[in-house]
Amino acid sequence: MSKYAPLWIWIKENCTNDFKISFSDIECILGFPIDHSFLKYKKESEEYGFTVKHISMKEQSVLFETIK
């Protein structure tokens, strides 16, 4: 299980449509600060029905899109 599994599980249980979530909200879900390794693990979200559409450093957010 990857260190980002709690985030993927939270997304699967709480989201049904495309959504944007802040870095700080992600960190609250995970219990630790996200780092550059998120880029390596982001493909895992596809196993839970979502893909990472966009990461905004300016807005400090991640846009997830449902897999159709």
Secondary structure as the mmCIF struct_conf table of DSSP 4:
data_model
#
loop_
_struct_conf.conf_type_id
_struct_conf.id
_struct_conf.beg_label_comp_id
_struct_conf.beg_label_asym_id
_struct_conf.beg_label_seq_id
_struct_conf.end_label_comp_id
_struct_conf.end_label_asym_id
_struct_conf.end_label_seq_id
TURN_TY1_P TURN_TY1_P1 LYS A 3 TYR A 4
HELX_RH_AL_P HELX_RH_AL_P1 ALA A 5 ASN A 14
BEND BEND1 THR A 16 ASN A 17
STRN STRN1 PHE A 19 SER A 22
HELX_RH_AL_P HELX_RH_AL_P2 PHE A 23 LEU A 30
TURN_TY1_P TURN_TY1_P2 GLY A 31 GLY A 31
BEND BEND2 PHE A 32 PHE A 32
TURN_TY1_P TURN_TY1_P3 HIS A 36 SER A 37
HELX_RH_AL_P HELX_RH_AL_P3 PHE A 38 TYR A 41
HELX_RH_3T_P HELX_RH_3T_P1 LYS A 42 TYR A 48
TURN_TY1_P TURN_TY1_P4 GLY A 49 GLY A 49
STRN STRN2 PHE A 50 SER A 56
TURN_TY1_P TURN_TY1_P5 MET A 57 GLN A 60
STRN STRN3 SER A 61 THR A 66
#
